[in-house]
């Protein structure tokens, strides 16, 4: 299974926010935004910061996708 943050990017678009806005609101680094863009693993504490900043739940910003073998 792989992690996808497409829901996060859609949520930002729906709320008319940019990645820079998210970075400032959640207090996360540019490298973390880059990791999110590459669907890499992110520390749980960072995901919680994002959810707090956007007032949302984890399921609204990420999903697990089955990999084809």
HELIX and SHEET records of a PDB file:
HELIX    1   1 UNK A    6  UNK A   14  1                                   9    
HELIX    2   2 UNK A   19  UNK A   26  1                                   8    
HELIX    3   3 UNK A   30  UNK A   37  1                                   8    
HELIX    4   4 UNK A   44  UNK A   54  1                                  11    
HELIX    5   5 UNK A   58  UNK A   60  5                                   3    
SHEET    1   A 2 UNK A   2  UNK A   4  0                                        
SHEET    2   A 2 UNK A  63  UNK A  65 -1                                        
END                                                                             
